[in-house]
Amino acid sequence: AKGGGNSYSKAFNGYRAALFYLNQLGYPRTNLSPEQYAHYTDVQFGTDFKAFSRIYQKLKYSKLPLNEAEEKTMQSFIVPFVKQVKTTLPFKIRLSKFLNIYNTIQYFQQPKIS
């Protein structure tokens, strides 16, 4: 997620990294829209995930180019995001959550649509 690349790949990798990181910490996006999940994350951790999520959605579903503020937000999202989440959760909790293999399985398992 920290690597270079074009705007779309940078946003995609940052978004996936944020979702995976939160999932590993026990905050999966189950049954929430991207907007709801980003808002929940911002309230829980004091991050700016909602703004980044909107930029990601814009790049994914629109052909409109990003303005300078959106480009800056997208380029500098993942490192401050992870740092803010780390300050909220103690190391012992983060470590125990990351060692839980079921969180990883849940992330990669797709729910069945009935």
N, CA, C and O atoms as a GROMACS GRO file, in nm:
protein
  456
    1ALA      N    1   0.082  -0.119   0.000
    1ALA     CA    2   0.000   0.000   0.000
    1ALA      C    3   0.086   0.126   0.000
    1ALA      O    4   0.043   0.231  -0.047
    2LYS      N    5   0.207   0.116   0.052
    2LYS     CA    6   0.295   0.232   0.056
    2LYS      C    7   0.363   0.257  -0.077
    2LYS      O    8   0.414   0.367  -0.101
    3GLY      N    9   0.364   0.157  -0.164
    3GLY     CA   10   0.436   0.167  -0.290
    3GLY      C   11   0.376   0.268  -0.386
    3GLY      O   12   0.270   0.325  -0.361
    4GLY      N   13   0.446   0.288  -0.495
    4GLY     CA   14   0.403   0.383  -0.596
    4GLY      C   15   0.298   0.324  -0.688
    4GLY      O   16   0.229   0.228  -0.653
    5GLY      N   17   0.289   0.381  -0.803
    5GLY     CA   18   0.192   0.335  -0.900
    5GLY      C   19   0.097   0.448  -0.937
    5GLY      O   20   0.109   0.559  -0.886
    6ASN      N   21   0.004   0.417  -1.024
    6ASN     CA   22  -0.092   0.520  -1.063
    6ASN      C   23  -0.194   0.541  -0.951
    6ASN      O   24  -0.195   0.469  -0.851
    7SER      N   25  -0.279   0.641  -0.970
    7SER     CA   26  -0.376   0.677  -0.865
    7SER      C   27  -0.468   0.562  -0.830
    7SER      O   28  -0.497   0.538  -0.712
    8TYR      N   29  -0.516   0.490  -0.932
    8TYR     CA   30  -0.610   0.383  -0.906
    8TYR      C   31  -0.546   0.270  -0.824
    8TYR      O   32  -0.605   0.223  -0.727
    9SER      N   33  -0.426   0.228  -0.863
    9SER     CA   34  -0.362   0.119  -0.789
    9SER      C   35  -0.324   0.163  -0.648
    9SER      O   36  -0.331   0.083  -0.555
   10LYS      N   37  -0.283   0.287  -0.632
   10LYS     CA   38  -0.250   0.338  -0.500
   10LYS      C   39  -0.374   0.340  -0.411
   10LYS      O   40  -0.368   0.300  -0.294
   11ALA      N   41  -0.487   0.385  -0.465
   11ALA     CA   42  -0.611   0.388  -0.388
   11ALA      C   43  -0.660   0.247  -0.358
   11ALA      O   44  -0.701   0.218  -0.246
   12PHE      N   45  -0.655   0.158  -0.457
   12PHE     CA   46  -0.699   0.020  -0.438
   12PHE      C   47  -0.616  -0.049  -0.330
   12PHE      O   48  -0.672  -0.110  -0.239
   13ASN      N   49  -0.485  -0.038  -0.340
   13ASN     CA   50  -0.397  -0.103  -0.242
   13ASN      C   51  -0.414  -0.044  -0.103
   13ASN      O   52  -0.413  -0.117  -0.004
   14GLY      N   53  -0.430   0.086  -0.094
   14GLY     CA   54  -0.452   0.150   0.036
   14GLY      C   55  -0.583   0.109   0.099
   14GLY      O   56  -0.590   0.084   0.220
   15TYR      N   57  -0.688   0.101   0.017
   15TYR     CA   58  -0.820   0.062   0.068
   15TYR      C   59  -0.819  -0.082   0.115
   15TYR      O   60  -0.870  -0.113   0.223
   16ARG      N   61  -0.762  -0.170   0.035
   16ARG     CA   62  -0.754  -0.312   0.074
   16ARG      C   63  -0.668  -0.330   0.199
   16ARG      O   64  -0.701  -0.410   0.287
   17ALA      N   65  -0.559  -0.257   0.208
   17ALA     CA   66  -0.472  -0.266   0.326
   17ALA      C   67  -0.546  -0.220   0.451
   17ALA      O   68  -0.536  -0.283   0.556
   18ALA      N   69  -0.621  -0.111   0.439
   18ALA     CA   70  -0.697  -0.061   0.555
   18ALA      C   71  -0.805  -0.161   0.596
   18ALA      O   72  -0.824  -0.187   0.715
   19LEU      N   73  -0.876  -0.218   0.498
   19LEU     CA   74  -0.979  -0.317   0.530
   19LEU      C   75  -0.918  -0.441   0.596
   19LEU      O   76  -0.973  -0.494   0.692
   20PHE      N   77  -0.805  -0.487   0.543
   20PHE     CA   78  -0.741  -0.605   0.600
   20PHE      C   79  -0.691  -0.576   0.742
   20PHE      O   80  -0.709  -0.657   0.832
   21TYR      N   81  -0.629  -0.461   0.760
   21TYR     CA   82  -0.576  -0.424   0.892
   21TYR      C   83  -0.689  -0.418   0.995
   21TYR      O   84  -0.676  -0.473   1.105
   22LEU      N   85  -0.799  -0.353   0.960
   22LEU     CA   86  -0.912  -0.344   1.052
   22LEU      C   87  -0.975  -0.481   1.077
   22LEU      O   88  -1.015  -0.511   1.190
   23ASN      N   89  -0.983  -0.562   0.974
   23ASN     CA   90  -1.038  -0.696   0.990
   23ASN      C   91  -0.952  -0.778   1.087
   23ASN      O   92  -1.005  -0.848   1.173
   24GLN      N   93  -0.822  -0.770   1.072
   24GLN     CA   94  -0.732  -0.844   1.160
   24GLN      C   95  -0.746  -0.798   1.305
   24GLN      O   96  -0.724  -0.876   1.398
   25LEU      N   97  -0.783  -0.672   1.324
   25LEU     CA   98  -0.800  -0.621   1.460
   25LEU      C   99  -0.939  -0.650   1.517
   25LEU      O  100  -0.970  -0.608   1.629
   26GLY      N  101  -1.021  -0.720   1.440
   26GLY     CA  102  -1.153  -0.757   1.488
   26GLY      C  103  -1.263  -0.662   1.449
   26GLY      O  104  -1.369  -0.660   1.512
   27TYR      N  105  -1.241  -0.581   1.345
   27TYR     CA  106  -1.342  -0.487   1.297
   27TYR      C  107  -1.372  -0.515   1.150
   27TYR      O  108  -1.334  -0.437   1.064
   28PRO      N  109  -1.442  -0.626   1.120
   28PRO     CA  110  -1.474  -0.658   0.981
   28PRO      C  111  -1.585  -0.567   0.928
   28PRO      O  112  -1.657  -0.504   1.005
   29ARG      N  113  -1.598  -0.561   0.796
   29ARG     CA  114  -1.698  -0.476   0.731
   29ARG      C  115  -1.828  -0.553   0.706
   29ARG      O  116  -1.894  -0.526   0.606
   30THR      N  117  -1.865  -0.643   0.791
   30THR     CA  118  -1.981  -0.729   0.772
   30THR      C  119  -2.110  -0.647   0.770
   30THR      O  120  -2.139  -0.573   0.864
   31ASN      N  121  -2.186  -0.662   0.662
   31ASN     CA  122  -2.320  -0.603   0.647
   31ASN      C  123  -2.324  -0.451   0.659
   31ASN      O  124  -2.428  -0.396   0.695
   32LEU      N  125  -2.216  -0.384   0.631
   32LEU     CA  126  -2.214  -0.238   0.631
   32LEU      C  127  -2.174  -0.190   0.492
   32LEU      O  128  -2.093  -0.253   0.424
   33SER      N  129  -2.231  -0.079   0.450
   33SER     CA  130  -2.189  -0.019   0.324
   33SER      C  131  -2.050   0.041   0.344
   33SER      O  132  -2.009   0.062   0.458
   34PRO      N  133  -1.978   0.069   0.237
   34PRO     CA  134  -1.847   0.133   0.254
   34PRO      C  135  -1.855   0.264   0.332
   34PRO      O  136  -1.767   0.294   0.413
   35GLU      N  137  -1.959   0.342   0.306
   35GLU     CA  138  -1.977   0.471   0.375
   35GLU      C  139  -2.003   0.449   0.525
   35GLU      O  140  -1.945   0.518   0.609
   36GLN      N  141  -2.089   0.355   0.558
   36GLN     CA  142  -2.120   0.326   0.698
   36GLN      C  143  -1.996   0.274   0.771
   36GLN      O  144  -1.969   0.314   0.884
   37TYR      N  145  -1.923   0.185   0.706
   37TYR     CA  146  -1.804   0.127   0.768
   37TYR      C  147  -1.697   0.234   0.790
   37TYR      O  148  -1.631   0.236   0.894
   38ALA      N  149  -1.679   0.322   0.693
   38ALA     CA  150  -1.580   0.429   0.707
   38ALA      C  151  -1.620   0.523   0.821
   38ALA      O  152  -1.534   0.566   0.898
   39HIS      N  153  -1.747   0.555   0.831
   39HIS     CA  154  -1.793   0.641   0.939
   39HIS      C  155  -1.771   0.574   1.075
   39HIS      O  156  -1.723   0.637   1.169
   40TYR      N  157  -1.807   0.447   1.084
   40TYR     CA  158  -1.787   0.371   1.208
   40TYR      C  159  -1.638   0.370   1.247
   40TYR      O  160  -1.604   0.387   1.364
   41THR      N  161  -1.552   0.350   1.148
   41THR     CA  162  -1.408   0.348   1.174
   41THR      C  163  -1.359   0.484   1.222
   41THR      O  164  -1.280   0.492   1.316
   42ASP      N  165  -1.406   0.590   1.159
   42ASP     CA  166  -1.365   0.725   1.199
   42ASP      C  167  -1.407   0.756   1.342
   42ASP      O  168  -1.331   0.815   1.419
   43VAL      N  169  -1.528   0.715   1.378
   43VAL     CA  170  -1.576   0.738   1.515
   43VAL      C  171  -1.496   0.655   1.614
   43VAL      O  172  -1.460   0.703   1.722
   44GLN      N  173  -1.468   0.530   1.578
   44GLN     CA  174  -1.398   0.438   1.668
   44GLN      C  175  -1.252   0.478   1.692
   44GLN      O  176  -1.203   0.470   1.804
   45PHE      N  177  -1.183   0.521   1.585
   45PHE     CA  178  -1.039   0.542   1.595
   45PHE      C  179  -0.994   0.686   1.573
   45PHE      O  180  -0.876   0.716   1.591
   46GLY      N  181  -1.083   0.776   1.536
   46GLY     CA  182  -1.044   0.914   1.512
   46GLY      C  183  -0.962   0.931   1.384
   46GLY      O  184  -0.874   1.016   1.378
   47THR      N  185  -0.992   0.850   1.283
   47THR     CA  186  -0.918   0.855   1.157
   47THR      C  187  -0.996   0.938   1.054
   47THR      O  188  -1.099   0.997   1.086
   48ASP      N  189  -0.945   0.942   0.932
   48ASP     CA  190  -1.012   1.011   0.821
   48ASP      C  191  -1.039   0.910   0.710
   48ASP      O  192  -1.016   0.938   0.592
   49PHE      N  193  -1.089   0.794   0.748
   49PHE     CA  194  -1.113   0.686   0.652
   49PHE      C  195  -1.229   0.718   0.558
   49PHE      O  196  -1.230   0.673   0.444
   50LYS      N  197  -1.325   0.795   0.604
   50LYS     CA  198  -1.442   0.827   0.522
   50LYS      C  199  -1.400   0.907   0.398
   50LYS      O  200  -1.448   0.880   0.288
   51ALA      N  201  -1.313   1.003   0.416
   51ALA     CA  202  -1.266   1.083   0.302
   51ALA      C  203  -1.190   0.996   0.203
   51ALA      O  204  -1.209   1.008   0.082
   52PHE      N  205  -1.105   0.908   0.253
   52PHE     CA  206  -1.030   0.820   0.164
   52PHE      C  207  -1.123   0.722   0.094
   52PHE      O  208  -1.105   0.693  -0.024
   53SER      N  209  -1.222   0.671   0.164
   53SER     CA  210  -1.317   0.578   0.105
   53SER      C  211  -1.394   0.644  -0.009
   53SER      O  212  -1.419   0.581  -0.112
   54ARG      N  213  -1.431   0.769   0.009
   54ARG     CA  214  -1.501   0.842  -0.098
   54ARG      C  215  -1.412   0.859  -0.220
   54ARG      O  216  -1.458   0.847  -0.334
   55ILE      N  217  -1.285   0.887  -0.198
   55ILE     CA  218  -1.190   0.900  -0.310
   55ILE      C  219  -1.176   0.767  -0.382
   55ILE      O  220  -1.176   0.762  -0.504
   56TYR      N  221  -1.164   0.660  -0.306
   56TYR     CA  222  -1.154   0.527  -0.366
   56TYR      C  223  -1.278   0.496  -0.449
   56TYR      O  224  -1.268   0.447  -0.562
   57GLN      N  225  -1.396   0.523  -0.394
   57GLN     CA  226  -1.520   0.498  -0.466
   57GLN      C  227  -1.528   0.583  -0.594
   57GLN      O  228  -1.577   0.536  -0.697
   58LYS      N  229  -1.480   0.706  -0.586
   58LYS     CA  230  -1.480   0.793  -0.703
   58LYS      C  231  -1.391   0.735  -0.812
   58LYS      O  232  -1.429   0.732  -0.929
   59LEU      N  233  -1.273   0.691  -0.775
   59LEU     CA  234  -1.181   0.632  -0.874
   59LEU      C  235  -1.236   0.502  -0.931
   59LEU      O  236  -1.219   0.473  -1.049
   60LYS      N  237  -1.303   0.425  -0.848
   60LYS     CA  238  -1.351   0.296  -0.891
   60LYS      C  239  -1.473   0.306  -0.984
   60LYS      O  240  -1.483   0.233  -1.082
   61TYR      N  241  -1.564   0.397  -0.953
   61TYR     CA  242  -1.691   0.400  -1.025
   61TYR      C  243  -1.711   0.521  -1.116
   61TYR      O  244  -1.814   0.531  -1.183
   62SER      N  245  -1.616   0.612  -1.119
   62SER     CA  246  -1.632   0.732  -1.199
   62SER      C  247  -1.513   0.751  -1.291
   62SER      O  248  -1.406   0.695  -1.269
   63LYS      N  249  -1.532   0.828  -1.393
   63LYS     CA  250  -1.423   0.861  -1.484
   63LYS      C  251  -1.367   1.000  -1.455
   63LYS      O  252  -1.278   1.047  -1.525
   64LEU      N  253  -1.420   1.066  -1.352
   64LEU     CA  254  -1.373   1.200  -1.317
   64LEU      C  255  -1.234   1.194  -1.257
   64LEU      O  256  -1.204   1.104  -1.178
   65PRO      N  257  -1.147   1.288  -1.292
   65PRO     CA  258  -1.014   1.290  -1.232
   65PRO      C  259  -1.019   1.345  -1.090
   65PRO      O  260  -1.114   1.414  -1.052
   66LEU      N  261  -0.918   1.314  -1.013
   66LEU     CA  262  -0.910   1.365  -0.876
   66LEU      C  263  -0.859   1.509  -0.878
   66LEU      O  264  -0.776   1.546  -0.961
   67ASN      N  265  -0.910   1.590  -0.784
   67ASN     CA  266  -0.854   1.724  -0.770
   67ASN      C  267  -0.730   1.716  -0.682
   67ASN      O  268  -0.695   1.608  -0.634
   68GLU      N  269  -0.663   1.827  -0.660
   68GLU     CA  270  -0.536   1.826  -0.585
   68GLU      C  271  -0.554   1.779  -0.441
   68GLU      O  272  -0.472   1.703  -0.390
   69ALA      N  273  -0.661   1.823  -0.376
   69ALA     CA  274  -0.684   1.783  -0.236
   69ALA      C  275  -0.709   1.633  -0.225
   69ALA      O  276  -0.660   1.568  -0.134
   70GLU      N  277  -0.787   1.579  -0.318
   70GLU     CA  278  -0.814   1.435  -0.317
   70GLU      C  279  -0.688   1.355  -0.345
   70GLU      O  280  -0.664   1.252  -0.283
   71GLU      N  281  -0.608   1.402  -0.438
   71GLU     CA  282  -0.482   1.334  -0.470
   71GLU      C  283  -0.389   1.333  -0.349
   71GLU      O  284  -0.325   1.232  -0.320
   72LYS      N  285  -0.381   1.445  -0.279
   72LYS     CA  286  -0.296   1.455  -0.160
   72LYS      C  287  -0.346   1.361  -0.051
   72LYS      O  288  -0.266   1.293   0.014
   73THR      N  289  -0.478   1.358  -0.030
   73THR     CA  290  -0.536   1.268   0.071
   73THR      C  291  -0.507   1.123   0.037
   73THR      O  292  -0.472   1.044   0.125
   74MET      N  293  -0.522   1.088  -0.089
   74MET     CA  294  -0.501   0.950  -0.131
   74MET      C  295  -0.354   0.909  -0.116
   74MET      O  296  -0.325   0.798  -0.071
   75GLN      N  297  -0.263   0.998  -0.153
   75GLN     CA  298  -0.120   0.965  -0.148
   75GLN      C  299  -0.069   0.949  -0.004
   75GLN      O  300   0.025   0.872   0.020
   76SER      N  301  -0.129   1.020   0.089
   76SER     CA  302  -0.077   1.018   0.227
   76SER      C  303  -0.178   0.960   0.325
   76SER      O  304  -0.196   1.013   0.434
   77PHE      N  305  -0.243   0.851   0.287
   77PHE     CA  306  -0.346   0.796   0.374
   77PHE      C  307  -0.299   0.685   0.466
   77PHE      O  308  -0.318   0.695   0.588
   78ILE      N  309  -0.238   0.581   0.414
   78ILE     CA  310  -0.222   0.455   0.488
   78ILE      C  311  -0.130   0.467   0.610
   78ILE      O  312  -0.161   0.409   0.714
   79VAL      N  313  -0.020   0.539   0.600
   79VAL     CA  314   0.073   0.548   0.714
   79VAL      C  315   0.010   0.620   0.832
   79VAL      O  316   0.014   0.568   0.944
   80PRO      N  317  -0.049   0.740   0.814
   80PRO     CA  318  -0.116   0.803   0.929
   80PRO      C  319  -0.236   0.724   0.981
   80PRO      O  320  -0.264   0.726   1.100
   81PHE      N  321  -0.306   0.654   0.892
   81PHE     CA  322  -0.420   0.573   0.933
   81PHE      C  323  -0.376   0.462   1.028
   81PHE      O  324  -0.433   0.446   1.136
   82VAL      N  325  -0.275   0.388   0.988
   82VAL     CA  326  -0.225   0.278   1.072
   82VAL      C  327  -0.169   0.334   1.204
   82VAL      O  328  -0.190   0.275   1.310
   83LYS      N  329  -0.098   0.444   1.196
   83LYS     CA  330  -0.042   0.504   1.317
   83LYS      C  331  -0.152   0.546   1.415
   83LYS      O  332  -0.138   0.526   1.536
   84GLN      N  333  -0.260   0.602   1.364
   84GLN     CA  334  -0.372   0.644   1.451
   84GLN      C  335  -0.441   0.524   1.514
   84GLN      O  336  -0.475   0.527   1.633
   85VAL      N  337  -0.460   0.419   1.437
   85VAL     CA  338  -0.523   0.298   1.492
   85VAL      C  339  -0.432   0.237   1.599
   85VAL      O  340  -0.479   0.190   1.702
   86LYS      N  341  -0.302   0.238   1.573
   86LYS     CA  342  -0.206   0.184   1.671
   86LYS      C  343  -0.211   0.261   1.802
   86LYS      O  344  -0.197   0.202   1.909
   87THR      N  345  -0.229   0.392   1.797
   87THR     CA  346  -0.233   0.470   1.921
   87THR      C  347  -0.361   0.442   2.000
   87THR      O  348  -0.364   0.463   2.121
   88THR      N  349  -0.465   0.394   1.932
   88THR     CA  350  -0.592   0.367   1.999
   88THR      C  351  -0.593   0.230   2.066
   88THR      O  352  -0.650   0.214   2.174
   89LEU      N  353  -0.531   0.131   2.002
   89LEU     CA  354  -0.531  -0.006   2.057
   89LEU      C  355  -0.394  -0.041   2.113
   89LEU      O  356  -0.293  -0.020   2.046
   90PRO      N  357  -0.388  -0.094   2.234
   90PRO     CA  358  -0.260  -0.134   2.292
   90PRO      C  359  -0.194  -0.248   2.213
   90PRO      O  360  -0.262  -0.324   2.144
   91PHE      N  361  -0.063  -0.258   2.225
   91PHE     CA  362   0.015  -0.358   2.151
   91PHE      C  363  -0.031  -0.500   2.178
   91PHE      O  364  -0.043  -0.580   2.085
   92LYS      N  365  -0.058  -0.533   2.304
   92LYS     CA  366  -0.100  -0.670   2.339
   92LYS      C  367  -0.229  -0.709   2.266
   92LYS      O  368  -0.242  -0.821   2.219
   93ILE      N  369  -0.322  -0.617   2.259
   93ILE     CA  370  -0.449  -0.646   2.190
   93ILE      C  371  -0.425  -0.664   2.041
   93ILE      O  372  -0.477  -0.757   1.981
   94ARG      N  373  -0.346  -0.573   1.981
   94ARG     CA  374  -0.316  -0.585   1.838
   94ARG      C  375  -0.248  -0.716   1.808
   94ARG      O  376  -0.283  -0.783   1.710
   95LEU      N  377  -0.151  -0.755   1.888
   95LEU     CA  378  -0.078  -0.880   1.867
   95LEU      C  379  -0.170  -1.001   1.878
   95LEU      O  380  -0.166  -1.090   1.793
   96SER      N  381  -0.252  -1.004   1.981
   96SER     CA  382  -0.341  -1.119   1.998
   96SER      C  383  -0.443  -1.129   1.884
   96SER      O  384  -0.477  -1.239   1.842
   97LYS      N  385  -0.491  -1.016   1.836
   97LYS     CA  386  -0.586  -1.017   1.725
   97LYS      C  387  -0.519  -1.063   1.595
   97LYS      O  388  -0.579  -1.138   1.518
   98PHE      N  389  -0.397  -1.019   1.571
   98PHE     CA  390  -0.327  -1.059   1.448
   98PHE      C  391  -0.290  -1.206   1.450
   98PHE      O  392  -0.281  -1.268   1.344
   99LEU      N  393  -0.268  -1.264   1.566
   99LEU     CA  394  -0.235  -1.406   1.575
   99LEU      C  395  -0.357  -1.497   1.561
   99LEU      O  396  -0.342  -1.618   1.548
  100ASN      N  397  -0.475  -1.440   1.564
  100ASN     CA  398  -0.598  -1.517   1.549
  100ASN      C  399  -0.620  -1.550   1.401
  100ASN      O  400  -0.655  -1.463   1.322
  101ILE      N  401  -0.598  -1.674   1.364
  101ILE     CA  402  -0.607  -1.717   1.224
  101ILE      C  403  -0.749  -1.705   1.170
  101ILE      O  404  -0.768  -1.692   1.049
  102TYR      N  405  -0.849  -1.710   1.256
  102TYR     CA  406  -0.988  -1.702   1.211
  102TYR      C  407  -1.021  -1.564   1.153
  102TYR      O  408  -1.106  -1.554   1.064
  103ASN      N  409  -0.956  -1.460   1.201
  103ASN     CA  410  -0.976  -1.328   1.141
  103ASN      C  411  -0.928  -1.326   0.996
  103ASN      O  412  -0.993  -1.268   0.910
  104THR      N  413  -0.815  -1.390   0.970
  104THR     CA  414  -0.762  -1.397   0.834
  104THR      C  415  -0.853  -1.479   0.744
  104THR      O  416  -0.880  -1.440   0.630
  105ILE      N  417  -0.899  -1.591   0.794
  105ILE     CA  418  -0.989  -1.676   0.715
  105ILE      C  419  -1.118  -1.600   0.683
  105ILE      O  420  -1.168  -1.608   0.571
  106GLN      N  421  -1.170  -1.529   0.780
  106GLN     CA  422  -1.293  -1.453   0.759
  106GLN      C  423  -1.274  -1.348   0.651
  106GLN      O  424  -1.364  -1.326   0.571
  107TYR      N  425  -1.158  -1.284   0.646
  107TYR     CA  426  -1.134  -1.180   0.547
  107TYR      C  427  -1.137  -1.236   0.406
  107TYR      O  428  -1.193  -1.174   0.316
  108PHE      N  429  -1.077  -1.352   0.385
  108PHE     CA  430  -1.066  -1.407   0.252
  108PHE      C  431  -1.186  -1.495   0.212
  108PHE      O  432  -1.197  -1.534   0.096
  109GLN      N  433  -1.272  -1.525   0.304
  109GLN     CA  434  -1.389  -1.607   0.275
  109GLN      C  435  -1.503  -1.517   0.227
  109GLN      O  436  -1.538  -1.420   0.294
  110GLN      N  437  -1.558  -1.549   0.112
  110GLN     CA  438  -1.667  -1.471   0.056
  110GLN      C  439  -1.801  -1.522   0.110
  110GLN      O  440  -1.824  -1.643   0.112
  111PRO      N  441  -1.889  -1.432   0.152
  111PRO     CA  442  -2.020  -1.477   0.200
  111PRO      C  443  -2.104  -1.528   0.083
  111PRO      O  444  -2.092  -1.480  -0.030
  112LYS      N  445  -2.189  -1.624   0.112
  112LYS     CA  446  -2.278  -1.677   0.010
  112LYS      C  447  -2.399  -1.585  -0.005
  112LYS      O  448  -2.455  -1.537   0.094
  113ILE      N  449  -2.437  -1.562  -0.130
  113ILE     CA  450  -2.552  -1.479  -0.159
  113ILE      C  451  -2.670  -1.572  -0.187
  113ILE      O  452  -2.663  -1.658  -0.274
  114SER      N  453  -2.778  -1.554  -0.112
  114SER     CA  454  -2.892  -1.642  -0.130
  114SER      C  455  -2.999  -1.579  -0.216
  114SER      O  456  -3.102  -1.641  -0.241
   0.00000   0.00000   0.00000
